[in-house]
């Protein structure tokens, strides 16, 4: 492998590991806030029992997200110096806004949220939980503003090969930002919904029938059942926006080679880029035209339109985009079926069948797989561009030797595999420990009076 490919794999590995944890903390902060509100209104201790378990998951996820984010940011200087040289006037301020507005907010109130329940009033602790949740969402907003701008860059001009901002409002609210932001926030909600449902089902199978466990289980299943149809709708809108601004990405997602009407929906195939055709295709006639153009004879762009006369390919690699998109959609359909069956049992019969509990446990991390598949679809689908129409990925790469990048890549991969296994094992250990222990007793749930140094 050459240095460019190794650098791309390294950045992909770093961001893949990093995104796992913000995907949890973004939505889990709001779920914790929901638990606190329910406790404040009802006084029912089951909500604080759920809160105390899931705040541990939040703390662990937050710590890993911060550390992996720092590692990832260093690569802008080591592997991709051309990125900041050309578009740093836009990327730099957006990253700074995230630090100044979101990260500081999270850092200030996280300690109160994690350790201040018995030292501050219940209202102050609830406020801290809200501000941490708001901070994680604000952080996602700024990161997705930058990422969306890289896909649909507007509000700037090039001077001597360097991008300069001319309209910050246009940059922030670029054409793909609203769709990408909402799609990601709902993806976080679904990730957390199935994480809560899966770990709660694990505790359920271990014999835990406490009120706190059942409250969390219902929250996870019902949240998933509510969000997945909304995500399907938002995903369709996001796809239509992508068709408008990045048609070659949609062509790769559909493995459609020739522009034309009556394009079938390819359910499965083996795209052959050398022959520029699909092998072993299973198709629905006119399906792609109906979905993308809402008409059976709608014209859908083809990949062959993005090959120059000299043979230069200006569309993304087809197989990764094609298959990752289908993995994302397939898991989404599985989420829809599982959550709706679970919601029916919990709302109608107030019980979770054993067979369904066994099904929910492996679904605990299904949101991770769907998020990564969707992320690969959109990011690999941007290739060969790093900033669409402005600079290619190759133009941003450094001249670091391939051997050096390969060595650090191997170290990163080994560390990330170990940390992922440890993280997942720790969550199941916490769930098993919670299943075998009593709910949090009332005296521990009540804020304790502060003691002066003299006392």
C-alpha positions as CSV (number, residue, x, y, z in Angstrom):
1,X,0.0,0.0,0.0
2,X,1.2,3.5,-0.7
3,X,1.4,6.3,1.8
4,X,-1.9,7.9,0.7
5,X,-3.9,4.7,1.1
6,X,-2.3,4.0,4.5
7,X,-3.0,7.5,5.7
8,X,-6.7,7.2,4.6
9,X,-7.0,3.9,6.4
10,X,-5.4,5.3,9.5
11,X,-7.7,8.3,9.6
12,X,-10.6,6.1,8.9
13,X,-9.6,3.8,11.8
14,X,-9.2,6.7,14.2
15,X,-12.5,8.3,13.3
16,X,-14.3,5.0,13.3
17,X,-13.2,4.3,16.8
18,X,-13.9,7.9,18.0
19,X,-17.4,8.2,16.6
20,X,-18.5,5.2,18.6
21,X,-18.5,7.1,21.8
22,X,-20.0,10.5,20.8
23,X,-22.8,8.5,19.1
24,X,-23.6,7.2,22.6
25,X,-23.0,10.4,24.7
26,X,-25.0,12.7,22.4
27,X,-28.3,11.0,23.0
28,X,-27.6,9.3,26.4
29,X,-27.2,12.8,28.0
30,X,-30.8,13.5,27.0
31,X,-32.0,10.2,28.3
32,X,-30.3,10.9,31.6
33,X,-32.0,14.3,31.7
34,X,-35.4,12.5,31.0
35,X,-34.7,10.1,33.9
36,X,-34.1,13.1,36.2
37,X,-37.2,14.9,35.1
38,X,-39.4,11.8,35.7
39,X,-37.9,11.5,39.1
40,X,-38.4,15.1,40.0
41,X,-42.1,15.0,38.9
42,X,-43.0,11.6,40.4
43,X,-40.6,11.0,43.2
44,X,-40.4,7.4,42.1
45,X,-37.0,6.0,42.9
46,X,-36.9,3.7,39.9
47,X,-35.9,6.6,37.7
48,X,-32.9,7.4,39.9
49,X,-32.0,3.7,39.9
50,X,-31.9,3.9,36.1
51,X,-30.1,7.2,36.2
52,X,-27.3,5.9,38.4
53,X,-26.6,2.9,36.3
54,X,-26.6,4.7,32.9
55,X,-24.6,7.7,34.2
56,X,-21.7,5.2,34.6
57,X,-22.0,4.3,30.9
58,X,-22.1,7.9,30.0
59,X,-18.9,8.7,32.0
60,X,-17.0,5.8,30.5
61,X,-18.1,6.7,26.9
62,X,-17.4,10.4,27.4
63,X,-13.8,9.7,28.6
64,X,-13.0,7.5,25.6
65,X,-14.6,9.9,23.2
66,X,-12.5,12.8,24.5
67,X,-9.2,10.9,24.4
68,X,-9.8,9.4,20.9
69,X,-10.8,12.8,19.6
70,X,-7.5,14.3,20.7
71,X,-5.6,11.6,18.9
72,X,-7.7,12.1,15.7
73,X,-7.1,15.8,15.6
74,X,-3.3,15.4,15.6
75,X,-3.5,13.8,12.2
76,X,-4.5,17.1,10.5
77,X,-0.9,18.1,11.1
78,X,0.8,14.8,10.6
79,X,-1.0,13.2,7.6
80,X,-3.1,15.9,6.1
81,X,-1.3,19.3,6.3
82,X,-2.7,20.4,3.0
83,X,-6.2,20.4,4.4
84,X,-5.5,23.2,6.9
85,X,-3.2,25.0,4.4
86,X,-6.0,25.3,1.9
87,X,-9.2,25.5,4.0
88,X,-7.9,26.2,7.5
89,X,-9.5,29.7,7.5
90,X,-12.8,27.9,7.6
91,X,-12.1,24.6,9.3
92,X,-10.0,26.2,12.1
93,X,-12.7,28.6,13.4
94,X,-15.4,26.0,13.3
95,X,-13.3,23.6,15.4
96,X,-12.5,26.5,17.8
97,X,-16.2,27.3,18.1
98,X,-16.8,23.6,19.1
99,X,-14.2,23.9,21.9
100,X,-15.3,27.3,23.1
101,X,-19.0,26.7,23.2
102,X,-19.5,23.0,23.6
103,X,-16.5,21.3,25.2
104,X,-16.1,23.9,27.9
105,X,-19.7,23.6,28.8
106,X,-19.5,19.9,29.1
107,X,-16.3,20.0,31.1
108,X,-17.6,22.5,33.6
109,X,-20.8,20.7,34.4
110,X,-19.7,17.1,33.9
111,X,-18.2,16.9,37.4
112,X,-21.5,18.2,39.0
113,X,-23.4,15.7,37.0
114,X,-21.2,12.7,37.9
115,X,-20.3,13.5,41.5
116,X,-22.5,16.3,42.7
117,X,-25.8,14.6,43.4
118,X,-25.3,14.5,47.2
119,X,-23.5,17.9,47.3
120,X,-25.9,20.2,45.4
121,X,-29.6,20.6,45.3
122,X,-31.7,18.3,43.1
123,X,-32.6,21.2,40.9
124,X,-28.9,22.1,40.4
125,X,-28.0,18.5,39.6
126,X,-30.8,18.4,37.0
127,X,-29.6,21.6,35.5
128,X,-26.1,20.2,35.2
129,X,-27.4,17.1,33.5
130,X,-29.3,19.3,31.0
131,X,-26.2,21.5,30.3
132,X,-24.0,18.4,29.7
133,X,-26.6,17.0,27.3
134,X,-26.9,20.3,25.6
135,X,-23.1,20.6,25.3
136,X,-22.8,17.2,23.6
137,X,-25.4,18.2,21.1
138,X,-23.8,21.6,20.5
139,X,-20.5,19.8,20.0
140,X,-22.1,17.5,17.4
141,X,-23.6,20.6,15.7
142,X,-20.2,22.3,15.1
143,X,-18.5,19.1,13.9
144,X,-21.3,18.3,11.5
145,X,-21.2,21.9,10.2
146,X,-17.6,21.4,9.2
147,X,-18.2,17.9,7.8
148,X,-21.3,19.1,5.9
149,X,-19.4,22.1,4.5
150,X,-16.7,19.7,3.2
151,X,-19.5,17.9,1.2
152,X,-21.3,21.0,0.1
153,X,-18.9,24.0,0.3
154,X,-20.4,27.5,0.0
155,X,-19.8,30.9,1.4
156,X,-16.1,31.2,0.5
157,X,-13.8,32.4,-2.2
158,X,-10.4,31.1,-3.3
159,X,-7.5,33.6,-3.1
160,X,-4.1,32.3,-4.2
161,X,-5.2,28.8,-3.7
162,X,-6.5,29.4,-0.1
163,X,-10.2,29.4,0.9
164,X,-11.4,32.6,2.6
165,X,-14.8,32.9,4.2
166,X,-17.2,35.4,2.7
167,X,-20.5,34.4,4.4
168,X,-20.3,32.6,7.7
169,X,-24.1,32.0,7.8
170,X,-23.9,30.3,4.4
171,X,-21.0,28.2,5.6
172,X,-22.7,27.2,8.9
173,X,-26.1,26.5,7.2
174,X,-24.7,24.9,4.1
175,X,-27.1,22.9,1.8
176,X,-26.5,19.5,3.4
177,X,-26.0,20.5,7.1
178,X,-29.7,20.3,8.2
179,X,-30.2,16.8,6.8
180,X,-26.8,15.5,8.0
181,X,-27.3,17.0,11.5
182,X,-30.8,15.6,12.0
183,X,-29.8,12.2,10.5
184,X,-26.8,11.9,12.9
185,X,-28.8,13.0,16.0
186,X,-31.5,10.5,15.3
187,X,-28.8,7.9,14.6
188,X,-27.4,8.7,18.1
189,X,-30.8,8.3,19.6
190,X,-31.3,4.9,18.0
191,X,-27.8,3.8,19.1
192,X,-28.6,4.6,22.7
193,X,-32.2,3.2,22.5
194,X,-30.9,-0.2,21.4
195,X,-27.9,0.0,23.8
196,X,-30.4,0.6,26.7
197,X,-32.7,-2.1,25.4
198,X,-30.0,-4.6,24.9
199,X,-28.2,-4.2,28.2
200,X,-31.5,-4.1,30.0
201,X,-32.6,-7.3,28.3
202,X,-29.3,-8.9,29.5
203,X,-30.2,-7.9,33.0
204,X,-33.7,-9.2,32.5
205,X,-32.4,-12.6,31.4
206,X,-30.2,-12.6,34.6
207,X,-33.4,-12.4,36.6
208,X,-33.6,-8.7,37.3
209,X,-37.2,-7.5,37.5
210,X,-36.6,-4.3,39.4
211,X,-38.7,-1.2,38.7
212,X,-35.6,0.7,37.6
213,X,-34.7,-2.0,35.1
214,X,-38.2,-2.2,33.6
215,X,-38.3,1.6,33.4
216,X,-35.0,1.7,31.4
217,X,-36.1,-1.3,29.3
218,X,-39.4,0.4,28.3
219,X,-37.5,3.7,27.6
220,X,-35.1,2.0,25.2
221,X,-37.6,-0.1,23.3
222,X,-40.2,2.7,23.0
223,X,-37.5,5.3,22.0
224,X,-36.3,3.0,19.3
225,X,-39.8,2.3,18.1
226,X,-40.5,6.1,17.8
227,X,-37.3,7.1,16.2
228,X,-36.8,4.5,13.5
229,X,-39.7,5.5,11.2
230,X,-38.6,9.2,11.6
231,X,-35.0,8.1,10.6
232,X,-36.3,6.4,7.5
233,X,-38.1,9.6,6.5
234,X,-35.1,11.8,7.2
235,X,-32.8,9.4,5.5
236,X,-34.9,9.6,2.3
237,X,-34.7,13.4,2.5
238,X,-31.0,13.3,3.0
239,X,-30.6,11.0,0.0
240,X,-32.5,13.4,-2.2
241,X,-30.3,16.2,-1.0
242,X,-27.3,14.1,-1.8
243,X,-28.7,13.4,-5.3
244,X,-28.8,17.1,-5.9
245,X,-25.3,18.0,-4.7
246,X,-23.3,14.7,-5.1
247,X,-25.0,12.6,-7.7
248,X,-22.0,10.4,-8.2
249,X,-22.3,9.3,-4.6
250,X,-25.9,8.2,-5.2
251,X,-24.9,6.5,-8.4
252,X,-22.3,4.5,-6.4
253,X,-24.9,3.7,-3.6
254,X,-27.2,2.3,-6.3
255,X,-24.4,0.8,-8.4
256,X,-26.0,2.4,-11.4
257,X,-23.6,2.7,-14.4
258,X,-25.6,4.4,-17.1
259,X,-27.7,7.6,-16.8
260,X,-31.2,7.0,-17.9
261,X,-34.9,6.4,-17.0
262,X,-36.5,3.3,-15.6
263,X,-33.5,2.5,-13.4
264,X,-34.0,-0.6,-11.3
265,X,-33.4,-0.8,-7.6
266,X,-30.4,-3.2,-7.0
267,X,-31.1,-5.2,-3.9
268,X,-27.9,-7.2,-4.2
269,X,-25.1,-7.4,-6.8
270,X,-21.4,-7.6,-7.1
271,X,-20.3,-4.4,-8.7
272,X,-17.4,-5.0,-11.2
273,X,-15.6,-1.7,-11.7
274,X,-13.3,-3.1,-14.3
275,X,-16.1,-4.2,-16.6
276,X,-18.3,-1.4,-15.3
277,X,-21.3,-3.6,-14.7
278,X,-23.1,-5.5,-11.9
279,X,-22.8,-9.3,-11.6
280,X,-25.3,-11.6,-9.9
281,X,-27.8,-8.6,-9.7
282,X,-31.1,-9.0,-7.9
283,X,-33.3,-6.0,-8.9
284,X,-36.7,-4.4,-8.6
285,X,-37.7,-2.9,-11.9
286,X,-37.9,0.9,-11.9
287,X,-37.2,0.9,-8.1
288,X,-34.4,3.4,-8.1
289,X,-36.3,5.8,-10.4
290,X,-39.3,5.6,-8.1
291,X,-37.3,6.2,-4.9
292,X,-35.0,9.0,-6.2
293,X,-37.3,10.7,-8.7
294,X,-40.7,9.6,-7.5
295,X,-41.5,8.5,-11.1
296,X,-40.9,5.1,-12.8
297,X,-39.3,6.9,-15.8
298,X,-37.3,9.3,-13.7
299,X,-33.7,9.8,-14.9
300,X,-31.1,8.6,-12.4
301,X,-27.4,9.6,-12.8
302,X,-24.9,6.9,-13.8
303,X,-21.3,6.3,-12.8
304,X,-20.0,6.4,-16.4
305,X,-20.7,10.1,-16.5
306,X,-17.8,10.6,-14.1
307,X,-15.0,9.0,-16.1
308,X,-12.9,11.5,-18.1
309,X,-11.8,10.9,-21.7
310,X,-8.3,10.1,-20.5
311,X,-9.8,7.4,-18.2
312,X,-9.5,9.3,-14.9
313,X,-12.3,8.2,-12.6
314,X,-14.0,11.0,-10.7
315,X,-16.5,8.9,-8.8
316,X,-16.0,7.0,-5.5
317,X,-15.1,3.3,-5.2
318,X,-18.3,1.5,-5.8
319,X,-18.2,-1.6,-3.7
320,X,-17.6,0.0,-0.3
321,X,-20.3,2.6,-0.8
322,X,-22.8,0.1,-2.3
323,X,-22.4,-2.5,0.5
324,X,-22.1,-0.1,3.4
325,X,-25.3,1.6,2.4
326,X,-27.1,-1.8,2.3
327,X,-25.8,-2.7,5.7
328,X,-27.1,0.5,7.1
329,X,-30.5,0.1,5.6
330,X,-30.7,-3.6,6.6
331,X,-29.9,-2.9,10.2
332,X,-32.5,-0.1,10.1
333,X,-35.2,-2.5,9.0
334,X,-34.1,-5.0,11.7
335,X,-34.4,-2.1,14.2
336,X,-37.9,-1.3,13.0
337,X,-39.2,-4.9,13.3
338,X,-37.5,-5.6,16.7
339,X,-38.5,-2.3,18.4
340,X,-42.1,-2.5,17.2
341,X,-42.5,-6.1,18.4
342,X,-41.0,-5.2,21.7
343,X,-43.2,-2.1,22.1
344,X,-46.3,-4.2,21.4
345,X,-45.4,-6.7,24.1
346,X,-44.4,-4.1,26.7
347,X,-47.4,-1.8,26.1
348,X,-50.1,-4.5,25.6
349,X,-48.8,-7.3,27.9
350,X,-46.3,-5.5,30.2
351,X,-43.8,-8.4,29.7
352,X,-40.8,-9.1,27.5
353,X,-40.8,-12.6,26.1
354,X,-37.6,-14.6,26.7
355,X,-37.0,-15.1,23.0
356,X,-37.3,-11.4,22.3
357,X,-34.9,-10.6,25.2
358,X,-32.3,-12.9,23.6
359,X,-32.8,-11.1,20.4
360,X,-32.3,-7.7,22.0
361,X,-29.0,-8.5,23.6
362,X,-27.0,-8.8,20.3
363,X,-28.9,-5.7,19.1
364,X,-27.3,-3.7,21.9
365,X,-24.5,-2.4,19.6
366,X,-26.5,-2.5,16.3
367,X,-26.5,1.3,16.3
368,X,-22.7,1.2,16.2
369,X,-22.7,-1.0,13.1
370,X,-25.4,1.1,11.4
371,X,-23.7,4.4,12.2
372,X,-20.3,3.2,10.9
373,X,-21.9,1.8,7.7
374,X,-23.7,5.2,7.2
375,X,-20.5,7.1,7.9
376,X,-18.5,5.0,5.4
377,X,-21.3,5.5,2.8
378,X,-21.1,9.3,3.0
379,X,-17.4,9.7,3.5
380,X,-16.1,7.1,1.0
381,X,-18.8,8.4,-1.3
382,X,-17.1,11.8,-1.3
383,X,-14.0,10.5,-2.9
384,X,-11.8,11.5,-4.6
385,X,-12.7,14.8,-3.1
386,X,-11.7,15.9,0.5
387,X,-13.6,19.2,0.1
388,X,-16.0,18.6,-2.8
389,X,-14.9,20.4,-5.9
390,X,-12.2,22.3,-4.0
391,X,-9.4,19.8,-3.2
392,X,-8.8,16.1,-3.6
393,X,-7.7,13.8,-0.8
394,X,-4.4,13.3,-2.5
395,X,-3.7,17.1,-2.6
396,X,-4.0,17.2,1.2
397,X,-1.7,14.3,2.0
398,X,1.7,14.7,3.6
399,X,5.0,13.2,2.4
400,X,5.4,10.9,5.5
401,X,6.9,7.6,4.5
402,X,4.5,4.7,4.0
403,X,6.5,2.6,6.5
404,X,6.0,5.1,9.3
405,X,2.3,5.4,8.6
406,X,1.9,1.6,8.5
407,X,3.7,1.2,11.8
408,X,1.5,3.7,13.6
409,X,-1.6,2.3,11.9
410,X,-0.8,-1.2,13.3
411,X,-0.3,0.2,16.8
412,X,-3.6,2.2,16.5
413,X,-5.5,-0.9,15.3
414,X,-4.2,-3.1,18.1
415,X,-5.0,-0.5,20.8
416,X,-8.5,0.2,19.4
417,X,-9.4,-3.5,19.2
418,X,-8.2,-3.9,22.8
419,X,-10.1,-0.8,24.0
420,X,-13.3,-1.8,22.2
421,X,-13.3,-5.3,23.7
422,X,-12.6,-3.9,27.1
423,X,-15.4,-1.3,26.8
424,X,-18.0,-3.8,25.7
425,X,-16.9,-6.2,28.4
426,X,-17.1,-3.5,31.0
427,X,-20.7,-2.6,30.0
428,X,-21.8,-6.2,30.3
429,X,-19.9,-6.6,33.6
430,X,-21.8,-3.5,35.0
431,X,-25.1,-4.9,33.7
432,X,-24.4,-8.2,35.3
433,X,-23.4,-6.6,38.6
434,X,-26.5,-4.4,38.6
435,X,-28.7,-7.5,37.9
436,X,-27.4,-9.2,41.1
437,X,-27.6,-6.2,43.4
438,X,-30.5,-4.4,45.1
439,X,-31.8,-1.0,43.7
440,X,-30.1,2.1,45.1
441,X,-31.5,2.6,48.6
442,X,-33.5,5.8,49.4
443,X,-30.9,7.4,51.8
444,X,-28.3,7.3,49.0
445,X,-30.7,8.9,46.6
446,X,-31.4,11.9,48.8
447,X,-28.9,14.8,48.6
448,X,-26.9,15.0,51.8
449,X,-26.3,18.3,53.7
450,X,-23.0,20.0,53.1
451,X,-20.6,19.8,56.0
452,X,-18.4,22.7,56.8
453,X,-14.6,22.2,57.3
454,X,-14.9,22.9,61.0
455,X,-17.4,20.1,61.4
